[in-house]
Amino acid sequence: MATFHELHHADAPLLLPNAWDVGSALAFAAAGFPAVGTTSFGIAASAGQPDGYGSSKTATLRLASQLVRLPLHVTTDIEDGYSDDPAEVAEFVAELAALGVAGLNIEDSRDGHLVDPAAAAAKIAAIKQRAPGVFINARVDNFWFSEQATVEAVLFRAQAYADAGADGIFVPGLGAEEDIRSITAGIGLPVNVLAHPSLGVAELGKLGVRRVSSGSLPYRAAVDAAVDVVNALREGKPVPAATSYWEMQSRLMAFRQGTTD
């Protein structure tokens, strides 16, 4: 099996599904994906908390400890590292690495606003020193939060994070093809984007993208699907097909017994 790093340098972009619990990760594994990420939004929302306020730390660590038993690579979304102290962030990542986690996303924003890029770079440098084998996907949030949302500003931050030891750059919120092409051309590391509303994975690959993440889309779509099913029952309409109870139960039994292939 290719390493997690190698998946970012393949002929086609890595399509990364993001799980919020063991059941969703098992479904992605059954579908044949070579890697799965966690989604801080899905984890936080499942506990009744908003995304981005540090509530997902304990749940992310617990979920990661379970998912590393699957026959795929696991990467975790750790928001901004859950601390302003680079050493504390690096220690948390070391815990994840000791479990067998292959990578992480770390944001350069807090509470919906960009932080000083030097502060984000210091966390990246500390992580790289403490856990050098972990793939650091440094998130640049200019377009996501519409702050300093220019290609030049993104490239400035991306270079600072690359210099600090990042292995990849994640730029959520990119929409225009020319912006995607300019950013991938201007960064000497694999560029990650969120699933695009109109550009497929192959098209994004032609623009230089090396990783496409589903983000919280599967979680949000699952919530919508759950409402649609119950609405169909209420309205006397046919309900969509779903994986059987017995199939999902068998996956969970195999996972509990440690026989997941």
C-alpha positions in Angstrom: 0.0 0.0 0.0 1.2 3.5 -0.8 2.3 5.7 2.1 0.1 8.6 3.0 2.8 11.0 1.6 2.9 9.0 -1.7 -0.9 9.4 -2.1 -0.3 13.1 -2.6 2.0 12.5 -5.5 0.0 10.0 -7.5 -1.2 10.5 -11.0 -4.7 11.5 -9.8 -5.6 13.6 -6.8 -6.3 11.9 -3.5 -10.0 11.9 -2.8 -10.3 12.0 1.0 -13.6 11.3 2.7 -14.1 12.8 6.2 -15.7 10.7 8.9 -17.4 11.8 12.1 -17.7 8.4 13.8 -16.7 4.8 13.5 -19.7 3.9 11.4 -19.1 6.5 8.7 -15.4 5.5 8.6 -16.3 1.8 8.2 -18.5 2.7 5.3 -15.7 4.6 3.6 -13.3 1.7 4.2 -15.8 -0.7 2.7 -16.0 1.6 -0.3 -12.3 1.1 -0.9 -10.8 4.5 0.0 -7.1 4.3 0.9 -7.4 7.0 3.5 -10.0 8.7 5.7 -9.9 12.0 7.5 -11.9 13.2 10.5 -14.1 16.3 10.3 -14.0 18.6 13.2 -17.4 20.0 12.2 -19.1 16.6 12.2 -17.5 15.6 15.5 -18.5 18.8 17.2 -22.0 18.9 15.7 -22.6 15.3 16.8 -21.9 16.5 20.4 -24.2 19.5 20.0 -21.2 22.0 19.7 -20.3 24.5 17.0 -17.2 23.9 14.9 -13.9 25.7 15.6 -14.2 26.4 19.4 -11.9 23.6 20.6 -14.7 21.2 21.7 -13.6 18.4 19.4 -10.2 17.7 20.9 -11.0 14.8 23.2 -13.5 13.2 20.8 -11.0 13.5 17.9 -8.3 11.7 20.0 -10.8 9.0 20.9 -12.0 8.5 17.4 -8.5 8.4 16.0 -7.6 5.7 18.5 -10.4 3.6 17.0 -9.9 4.4 13.3 -6.2 3.5 13.2 -7.3 -0.1 13.5 -8.7 0.1 10.0 -6.7 -1.0 6.9 -6.2 2.6 5.7 -4.4 5.8 6.5 -6.0 8.1 9.0 -5.6 11.9 9.1 -7.1 14.1 11.8 -8.6 17.6 11.7 -7.3 19.3 14.8 -8.7 22.8 14.3 -6.0 25.3 15.3 -4.2 22.7 17.5 -6.4 23.4 20.5 -3.8 25.7 22.1 -1.8 28.8 21.5 1.3 27.1 22.8 3.3 25.4 20.0 4.7 22.9 22.5 1.3 21.8 23.7 0.1 21.5 20.1 3.1 19.4 19.3 2.6 17.1 22.3 -1.0 16.5 21.2 0.1 15.6 17.7 2.7 13.3 19.3 -0.1 11.4 21.0 -1.9 11.0 17.7 1.3 9.9 16.0 1.9 7.3 18.7 -1.6 5.9 17.9 -0.6 5.5 14.2 -2.2 8.6 12.8 -0.6 9.5 9.4 -1.5 13.2 9.1 -3.3 16.2 10.3 -5.0 19.5 9.3 -4.1 22.6 11.3 -5.8 25.9 10.7 -4.4 29.4 10.7 -7.6 30.9 12.1 -9.6 31.0 15.3 -13.2 32.0 16.0 -13.7 32.7 12.3 -10.7 35.1 11.9 -7.2 34.7 10.6 -4.3 34.6 13.1 -0.8 35.9 12.7 0.9 33.6 10.2 4.0 33.6 12.4 2.0 32.0 15.2 0.6 29.3 12.9 4.1 28.7 11.5 5.5 28.2 15.1 3.0 25.5 15.7 3.9 23.7 12.4 7.6 23.9 13.3 7.0 22.5 16.7 5.0 19.6 15.3 7.6 18.8 12.7 10.3 18.6 15.3 8.2 16.5 17.7 6.5 14.2 15.2 8.5 14.4 11.9 6.7 11.5 10.2 3.2 13.1 10.4 1.9 14.7 7.2 1.2 18.3 8.2 -1.5 19.8 6.0 -1.4 23.5 6.8 -4.8 25.2 6.2 -4.8 28.7 4.8 -8.2 30.3 5.6 -8.2 33.5 3.7 -10.8 32.5 1.2 -12.8 30.4 3.7 -13.4 33.5 6.0 -13.1 36.1 3.2 -10.3 37.9 4.9 -7.3 39.1 2.8 -8.9 36.8 0.2 -6.3 37.2 -2.6 -4.0 34.8 -4.3 -1.0 36.8 -3.1 -2.0 36.7 0.5 -2.6 33.0 0.4 0.8 32.4 -1.2 2.5 34.5 1.4 1.0 32.4 4.2 1.6 29.1 2.4 5.3 29.9 2.0 5.7 30.7 5.7 4.1 27.3 6.5 6.2 25.5 3.9 9.3 27.1 5.4 8.2 25.9 8.9 7.9 22.3 7.7 4.4 21.8 6.3 4.0 18.9 3.9 0.9 20.2 2.2 -1.3 23.3 1.9 -5.1 23.2 2.4 -7.0 26.2 0.9 -10.7 25.8 1.6 -13.1 28.2 -0.1 -11.4 28.4 -3.5 -13.9 28.7 -6.3 -12.5 30.4 -9.4 -10.4 28.2 -11.7 -7.8 30.9 -12.3 -7.3 31.2 -8.5 -6.9 27.5 -8.1 -4.4 27.3 -11.0 -2.4 30.3 -9.7 -2.2 28.9 -6.1 -1.2 25.4 -7.1 1.4 26.8 -9.5 2.8 29.1 -6.8 3.1 26.5 -4.0 5.8 23.9 -4.1 3.8 21.5 -2.0 0.7 19.4 -2.7 -2.4 21.6 -2.6 -5.6 20.4 -1.0 -9.1 21.9 -1.7 -12.6 21.1 -0.6 -14.9 19.3 -3.0 -15.9 21.9 -5.6 -19.6 22.5 -6.5 -19.0 22.4 -10.2 -15.4 21.0 -10.8 -14.9 17.2 -10.4 -11.8 15.6 -8.9 -10.2 15.0 -12.4 -10.8 18.6 -13.4 -9.3 19.9 -10.2 -6.3 17.6 -10.8 -5.8 19.3 -14.2 -5.6 22.6 -12.3 -2.8 21.2 -10.2 -4.7 20.1 -7.1 -3.3 17.0 -5.4 -5.9 16.3 -2.7 -9.7 16.9 -2.6 -11.4 16.6 0.8 -15.1 16.0 1.3 -15.0 18.0 4.5 -18.2 18.1 6.4 -20.3 17.5 3.3 -21.0 13.8 4.0 -22.1 14.6 7.6 -24.4 17.4 6.3 -25.7 15.3 3.5 -26.4 12.4 6.0 -28.5 14.8 8.2 -30.5 15.9 5.1 -31.0 12.3 4.0 -32.2 11.3 7.5 -34.9 14.1 7.4 -35.8 13.1 3.8 -36.4 9.5 4.9 -38.7 10.4 7.8 -40.5 13.0 5.7 -41.1 10.3 3.1 -42.6 8.0 5.8 -44.8 10.8 7.0 -46.0 11.6 3.5 -46.5 8.0 2.4 -43.8 8.2 -0.2 -41.3 5.5 -1.2 -38.2 5.6 1.0 -34.7 5.3 -0.6 -32.7 2.1 -0.5 -30.2 1.9 2.3 -27.5 -0.4 3.5 -29.2 -3.2 5.5 -29.1 -3.3 9.3 -27.4 -6.7 9.0 -24.6 -5.4 6.8 -23.8 -2.5 9.0 -24.1 -4.7 12.1 -21.6 -7.2 10.5 -19.1 -4.4 9.9 -19.4 -3.3 13.5 -19.0 -6.8 14.8 -15.9 -7.4 12.7 -14.5 -4.1 13.9 -15.1 -5.0 17.5 -13.5 -8.4 17.0 -10.5 -6.8 15.2 -11.1 -8.7 12.0 -11.8 -5.7 9.7 -9.9 -6.3 6.4 
